[in-house]
Amino acid sequence: MYTEQDINLLNLKGISKEQIESQLENFKKGFPFLEIVSAARVGSGILKVDNNEEKNYLKKWDEFLQSNKTVTKFVPASGAASRMFKDLFSFYYSDEKVPTTNFVKTFFQRIHEFSFFSALDNICTELYDQTIDQLCTQDRYKDVLKALLSDEGKNYANKPKGLLLFHRYPEGNRTPAGEHLTEGVFYAKNADNIVNIHFTVSEEHLEMFELLIAARRLNYELKLNTKFNVSFSIQKSSTDTIAVDINNEPFREEDGTLLFRPGGHGALIENLNDINSDVIFIKNIDNVVPDRLKESEAHYKKLLAGVLVTMQERAHDYLEILDSGDFNSEDLNEMLSFTKNELNIQSSTEFASDDDLKKYLKQKLDRPFRVCGMVKNEGEPGGGPFIVKNSDGTASPQILESSQINKDDKNSMDLFNNGSHFNPVDVVCGVKCYQNNKFNLTKYVDSTTGFISNKSKDGKELKALELPGLWNGAMSNWNTIFVEVPVSTFNPVKTVNDLLRPEHQ
């Protein structure tokens, strides 16, 4: 089945034949849908912190930062910005000479409000000897877009989103990468005034990120009295997945080469696993705000982190007791109550003995922890918090996407559609065990939660396989706590016109 060329490619990528066979089997069998027990709500799967508790959690986090523990901000930043400009491209390639859609009209009517305006205006002057205003007066809107999007100008269509200018400042406008560095000072700076931040980037963009950080880091450090320890990684080629044709046979290029595709953001569990920290914050590259809003947003990051270290500390204390052997049935019942009421793990198992209960408790407590901020659902697309049935018969909090739900199952769809909260990807992770050793995070992935999508290549249909999502199936076997946070903490930039929203001005 495999040619010498195939074997060489597999070796180059670090992919085994066993992995390929497993992926081909997934294409043939498909992935099982997840069974929703209930939508997570405040008081039933989602923690709403009152003012008194909030003070305790914030204090707990401040104390943690002053300890010898390590904290890292982990920012997935490999996405290209091209999708931000989809509506502008539609106009650019149309036969229309002037904007007709509300989106494109708004873009040009308010173009002076974008932080990239001055730089774009200079490029237009260089390319056409005309300012943006002069070009628009002459209905040369597409020349402006060419200066913004093509490699002759700003080349924004081909740059990563993390390197576009998002926000204005007197001392110089700032990219999302710069905003993440600045943001880290508010909640991730340790006792030595160090902020650790890690970006996952595409290989073709790595040098661009390195150059930007090298050029700006010293200014940030002087202004913020902080030392930044910045690192990068790229998605490992060993996490690529094979593509198949409509008959579930390996898809081959015209020259006979096997076609592999990136495994989706779930592949980043490998990158996350390589971070040697006690606590790791995860936040998407485009969810940033200007400095005037950072203190308020950081308040809730510290709250989530305080909940994490508090709950994880309790679990670690219980695990030490279990290992010591110095406990009784009352102690075990207290621990079981913690798993039920604090960690929201539901089990219908009747334990025949204290020894059986001890084994169960060790299995559930001795795992990575994550605390996920959840905002009230206001119609945003994407996943949300649910209580889901696990393969071992228990049920626990999980973040689900619509692709994981059986669309033909009315009950599941009703539960999914009636979820009260939305996942903004605001996660704080505790990745070390109670003996202070790092968990191997790849052991806690639910491999049955990937999904298959239909694509095409060179006019031929194919199927692509995505690995379990980073905050979905890749963290399925973690202890998960959902905490309600205000929608003001969620400010993504999905289209260029999102930068015109008040929170980005």
C-alpha positions in Angstrom: 0.0 0.0 0.0 2.8 2.4 0.9 5.4 3.4 -1.7 9.0 4.3 -0.8 8.0 7.9 -1.5 5.2 7.5 1.1 7.5 6.1 3.7 10.0 8.9 3.2 7.2 11.5 3.6 6.0 9.8 6.8 9.5 9.7 8.2 10.0 13.4 7.4 6.8 14.4 9.2 7.3 12.0 12.1 4.1 10.1 11.4 3.8 6.4 11.9 1.9 3.9 9.6 -0.1 3.0 12.7 -1.3 6.6 13.0 -2.3 6.6 9.3 -4.2 3.4 9.7 -6.0 4.8 12.8 -7.0 7.9 10.9 -8.2 5.9 7.9 -10.4 3.9 10.3 -11.8 7.1 11.6 -12.8 8.2 8.1 -14.6 4.9 7.6 -16.4 4.7 10.9 -16.8 8.3 11.6 -16.9 9.8 15.1 -19.6 9.2 17.7 -21.8 12.2 18.6 -21.6 13.3 22.2 -24.5 12.9 24.5 -25.6 16.1 26.3 -27.0 15.6 29.8 -27.8 19.2 30.2 -26.7 22.7 29.3 -24.5 24.2 32.0 -26.2 27.2 33.7 -25.4 29.4 36.7 -25.9 27.3 39.8 -25.9 24.1 37.7 -22.4 23.8 36.2 -21.5 27.4 36.0 -20.0 29.2 39.0 -21.2 32.8 39.6 -18.7 34.3 42.1 -20.1 36.8 44.7 -18.2 39.8 46.0 -16.9 38.2 49.1 -15.6 35.1 47.3 -14.2 37.3 44.6 -11.9 39.1 47.1 -10.6 35.7 48.4 -9.9 34.4 44.9 -8.1 37.6 43.8 -6.0 37.5 47.0 -5.2 33.9 46.3 -3.9 34.7 42.8 -1.8 37.7 44.1 -0.2 35.3 46.6 0.5 32.7 43.9 2.2 35.3 41.7 4.6 36.1 44.6 5.5 32.5 45.0 8.2 30.6 43.1 5.6 29.2 40.7 5.8 29.8 36.9 3.0 31.4 34.9 2.8 31.6 31.0 0.4 33.3 28.6 -0.2 30.9 25.7 -1.6 32.6 22.6 -2.6 30.7 19.4 -1.6 33.1 16.7 -1.1 31.1 13.5 -4.3 32.3 11.8 -3.9 34.5 8.6 -5.9 37.7 8.5 -7.4 37.0 5.1 -10.9 36.1 6.5 -11.1 39.6 8.1 -11.3 41.1 4.6 -13.7 38.7 3.0 -16.3 41.4 2.2 -13.6 43.8 0.9 -12.4 41.1 -1.4 -15.9 40.5 -2.7 -16.1 44.1 -3.7 -12.6 44.2 -5.1 -13.2 41.3 -7.5 -16.7 42.5 -8.5 -17.7 44.5 -11.5 -18.9 47.3 -9.2 -16.9 50.6 -9.2 -18.3 52.0 -6.0 -19.3 50.3 -2.8 -22.9 49.0 -2.6 -23.0 46.9 0.6 -23.3 48.4 4.0 -20.1 46.7 5.1 -17.9 48.2 2.4 -19.6 51.6 2.6 -18.9 51.7 6.4 -15.3 50.7 5.8 -14.7 53.7 3.5 -16.9 56.1 5.4 -14.9 55.5 8.6 -11.6 54.6 7.1 -9.9 57.5 9.1 -10.8 55.7 12.3 -8.6 52.6 11.6 -5.2 52.6 13.4 -3.6 51.6 10.1 -5.0 54.7 8.3 -1.9 56.8 8.4 0.4 54.0 7.2 -2.1 53.2 4.4 -2.4 56.8 3.4 1.4 57.0 3.0 1.4 53.9 0.8 -1.3 55.3 -1.4 0.7 58.5 -1.8 3.8 56.4 -2.7 1.9 54.2 -5.2 -0.5 56.6 -6.8 0.7 60.1 -5.8 -2.8 60.5 -4.3 -4.1 60.4 -0.7 -6.9 58.0 0.3 -9.4 60.9 0.3 -8.3 62.0 -3.2 -8.6 58.4 -4.5 -12.1 57.9 -3.0 -13.2 61.2 -4.5 -12.2 59.8 -7.9 -14.1 56.5 -7.1 -10.7 54.7 -7.0 -11.8 52.6 -4.0 -10.2 49.5 -5.4 -6.8 51.2 -5.6 -7.1 51.8 -1.9 -7.9 48.2 -1.2 -5.0 47.1 -3.4 -2.7 49.2 -1.3 -4.1 47.7 1.9 -4.3 44.0 0.9 -1.7 43.2 -1.8 2.0 42.6 -1.5 2.6 45.9 -3.3 1.2 47.7 -0.2 0.5 46.7 3.4 -0.1 43.1 2.3 -2.7 42.6 5.1 -4.4 39.8 3.2 -1.3 37.6 3.7 -0.1 38.6 7.1 -1.0 36.9 10.3 -3.8 38.6 12.3 -1.4 39.1 15.2 0.8 41.5 13.2 -1.9 43.9 11.9 -2.3 47.3 13.5 -5.4 47.2 15.8 -5.2 50.1 18.2 -4.0 53.7 18.3 -1.6 55.2 20.9 0.2 58.5 21.0 3.6 56.7 21.2 2.8 54.4 18.2 0.0 52.1 17.2 -0.1 48.6 18.4 -0.6 45.1 17.0 -2.5 42.2 18.9 0.9 40.7 19.6 1.9 43.9 21.4 -1.4 44.1 23.2 -0.9 40.6 24.6 2.5 41.5 25.9 1.1 44.6 27.6 -1.9 42.7 28.9 0.3 40.1 30.6 1.7 42.7 32.9 -1.8 43.1 34.5 -2.2 39.5 35.6 0.8 37.3 34.8 3.8 39.2 36.1 5.8 37.3 38.7 7.7 38.5 41.8 10.8 39.1 39.6 8.8 41.4 37.2 8.9 38.8 34.4 6.0 38.0 32.1 6.3 34.7 30.1 4.4 34.7 26.9 4.3 32.0 24.2 2.9 32.4 20.7 2.1 29.5 18.4 2.6 30.7 14.8 2.7 29.4 11.3 6.2 28.6 10.0 6.0 31.1 7.3 5.2 33.9 9.8 7.7 33.0 12.5 10.4 35.4 11.3 7.9 38.3 11.1 6.8 37.8 14.7 10.4 37.5 15.9 11.4 40.7 14.1 8.4 42.6 15.5 9.0 41.5 19.1 12.8 42.2 18.8 12.0 45.7 17.6 9.4 46.6 20.2 10.2 44.6 23.3 12.7 47.0 24.8 10.2 49.9 24.6 7.6 47.8 26.3 10.0 46.7 29.0 11.1 50.3 29.8 7.5 51.7 29.7 6.0 48.9 31.8 9.0 48.1 34.1 8.7 44.5 33.1 11.0 41.8 31.6 9.3 39.9 28.8 10.3 36.3 28.1 8.8 35.6 24.7 8.9 32.2 23.0 7.4 30.8 19.8 6.5 27.4 18.4 4.9 26.1 15.2 2.3 23.4 14.8 4.2 20.1 14.6 4.1 18.3 11.3 3.5 15.1 13.2 0.0 16.3 14.0 -1.0 16.7 10.3 -3.7 14.3 9.2 -4.1 12.4 6.0 -6.7 13.4 3.5 -8.9 10.8 1.7 -11.1 10.7 -1.4 -14.8 10.1 -1.4 -14.1 6.3 -1.1 -12.0 6.8 2.0 -8.8 5.9 0.2 -5.7 8.1 0.7 -5.9 11.2 -1.5 -2.9 11.6 -3.8 -1.6 14.6 -5.5 -1.0 14.6 -9.3 2.5 13.3 -8.7 1.2 10.5 -6.5 2.2 12.1 -3.2 0.0 11.5 -0.2 -1.9 14.7 0.8 -1.7 15.8 4.5 -3.5 18.7 6.0 -3.1 20.6 9.3 -5.0 18.9 12.1 -6.7 22.0 13.4 -6.2 23.9 16.7 -6.4 20.6 18.6 -2.9 19.9 17.3 -1.7 22.6 19.7 -2.2 20.3 22.7 1.4 19.2 21.7 2.7 22.7 21.9 0.9 23.3 25.2 2.4 20.1 26.5 5.8 21.5 25.9 5.3 24.6 28.1 7.0 24.0 31.5 4.8 26.2 33.7 2.5 25.7 36.7 -0.3 27.8 35.3 -1.0 28.6 31.7 -3.5 31.3 30.4 -5.0 30.6 27.0 -6.5 33.4 25.0 -6.9 33.9 21.2 -4.7 36.4 19.4 -7.6 38.7 18.3 -9.3 39.0 21.6 -7.6 42.1 22.9 -8.5 45.6 24.1 -6.7 49.0 24.3 -5.0 50.0 27.6 -8.0 51.9 28.9 -9.9 48.7 29.2 -7.2 46.3 30.3 -7.5 46.7 34.0 -11.1 45.8 34.0 -10.5 42.8 31.8 -7.5 41.6 33.8 -9.7 41.6 36.9 -11.5 38.7 35.6 -8.4 36.9 34.4 -7.1 37.1 38.0 -10.5 35.8 39.2 -10.3 32.8 37.0 -6.8 32.1 38.0 -7.7 32.4 41.7 -10.5 29.9 41.3 -8.0 27.6 39.6 -5.3 27.6 42.2 -7.9 27.4 45.0 -9.7 24.3 43.6 -6.5 22.6 42.5 -5.0 23.1 45.9 -8.0 21.4 47.5 -7.7 18.5 45.1 -3.9 18.2 45.8 -4.6 18.2 49.6 -7.1 15.3 49.1 -4.6 13.4 47.0 -1.9 13.6 49.6 -4.4 12.3 52.2 -5.3 9.4 49.9 -1.7 8.5 49.4 -0.9 8.7 53.1 -3.6 6.2 54.0 -4.7 8.3 56.9 -8.4 8.7 56.1 -11.8 7.3 57.0 -15.1 6.9 55.3 -16.2 10.4 56.3 -13.1 11.9 54.6 -13.8 9.9 51.4 -17.4 11.2 51.4 -16.1 14.8 51.7 -13.9 14.2 48.7 -16.7 12.7 46.7 -18.9 15.7 47.6 -16.1 17.9 46.2 -16.1 16.1 42.9 -19.9 16.3 42.7 -20.5 19.8 43.9 -17.4 21.7 43.0 -16.1 19.9 40.0 -19.6 18.9 38.7 -18.6 15.3 38.0 -21.7 13.2 38.1 -21.5 9.5 38.8 -24.3 6.9 39.4 -21.8 4.3 40.5 -22.4 2.6 43.8 -19.0 2.0 45.4 -18.7 -1.5 46.9 -15.9 -0.5 49.3 -13.8 2.4 50.5 -11.0 1.0 48.3 -13.2 1.3 45.2 -14.1 4.8 46.1 -10.5 5.7 46.8 -9.5 4.5 43.3 -12.3 6.5 41.7 -11.3 9.7 43.6 -7.7 9.3 42.7 -8.6 8.9 39.0 -10.8 12.0 39.0 -8.7 14.3 41.2 -5.3 13.5 39.8 -5.8 15.2 36.4 -5.0 18.6 34.8 -7.3 21.4 35.9 -8.8 24.2 33.8 -11.1 27.1 34.7 -13.0 28.6 31.7 -14.7 31.9 31.6 -18.1 31.8 30.1 -20.2 34.8 28.9 -23.9 35.0 28.4 -25.0 33.9 25.0 -25.9 36.9 22.8 -26.0 35.1 19.5 -22.3 34.5 18.9 -21.5 31.5 16.7 -19.4 28.7 18.3 -19.4 26.4 21.2 -20.6 26.6 24.8 -20.6 24.9 28.2 -22.5 21.7 28.7 -22.6 18.7 31.0 -21.7 15.7 28.8 -21.7 11.9 29.2 -18.2 10.4 29.3 -17.1 7.0 28.1 -16.7 5.7 31.7 -20.3 6.4 32.4 -19.7 9.6 34.4 -20.8 13.1 33.2 -18.8 16.2 33.4 -18.4 19.8 32.1 -17.3 20.1 28.5 -17.1 22.8 25.9 -19.0 21.6 22.8 -19.1 22.7 19.2 -22.2 22.2 17.0 -20.1 19.7 14.9 -20.1 17.3 17.9 -23.9 17.1 18.1 -26.2 14.8 16.1 -28.3 17.2 14.0 -31.0 14.6 13.6 -31.5 14.2 17.4 -34.1 16.8 18.4 -33.4 16.5 22.1 -29.7 17.1 21.7 -30.2 20.0 19.3 -32.8 21.6 21.7 -30.3 21.3 24.6 -27.5 22.7 22.5 -29.5 25.6 21.0 -30.9 26.6 24.4 -27.5 26.9 26.1 -27.3 30.1 28.2 -23.6 30.8 27.8 -20.9 31.0 25.1 -17.3 30.0 25.1 -15.0 33.1 24.5 -11.8 31.0 24.8 -10.8 32.4 28.2 -9.0 29.5 29.9 -6.6 29.1 32.8 -4.8 25.8 33.1 -3.2 24.0 36.0 -0.9 21.4 34.4 1.1 19.9 37.3 0.2 17.1 39.6 0.2 17.4 43.4 3.8 16.1 43.5 4.7 19.1 41.3 5.4 16.9 38.2 4.0 18.0 34.9 1.2 16.0 33.4 1.6 14.6 30.0 -1.4 16.4 28.5 -1.6 14.2 25.4 -2.9 11.4 27.7 -6.0 13.3 28.6 -7.3 13.7 25.0 -10.5 12.0 24.0 -9.5 10.7 20.5 -13.1 9.9 19.6 -14.0 13.6 19.4 -12.4 14.7 16.2 -14.5 15.5 13.1 -14.5 15.1 9.4 -15.2 17.9 6.9 -15.6 18.0 3.1 -13.0 19.9 1.1 -11.6 20.0 -2.4 -8.1 20.1 -4.0 -7.4 20.8 -7.7 -11.1 20.4 -8.5 -11.3 17.0 -6.7 -13.4 16.3 -3.7 -11.7 15.1 -0.5 -12.4 14.5 3.2 -10.2 16.2 5.9 -9.8 15.1 9.4 -9.5 17.5 12.3 -8.1 16.4 15.6 -10.1 16.9 18.9 -10.3 20.7 19.4 -7.8 22.3 21.9 -10.5 23.4 24.4 -12.9 20.6 23.3 -11.9 16.9 23.0 -8.2 17.7 23.6 -9.1 18.7 27.2 -12.0 16.3 27.6 -10.4 14.3 30.5 -9.4 17.4 32.5 -11.2 18.7 35.5 -13.2 21.6 34.2 -14.8 24.5 36.1 -17.0 27.1 34.3 -17.1 30.6 35.7 -19.4 33.4 34.5 -17.6 36.5 33.3 -19.1 39.6 31.7 -19.4 39.9 27.9 -17.1 42.9 28.1 -14.2 40.4 28.4 -14.9 39.1 24.9 -13.8 41.5 22.2 -12.7 39.5 19.1 -11.9 41.0 15.8 -13.3 38.7 13.1 -13.8 41.3 10.4 -11.9 44.5 9.8 -15.0 46.6 10.7 -14.9 45.1 14.2 -12.1 47.5 14.8 -14.6 50.3 14.5 -16.5 49.1 17.6 -16.2 51.4 20.6 -14.0 48.9 22.6 -11.4 49.0 19.9 -11.3 52.8 19.4 
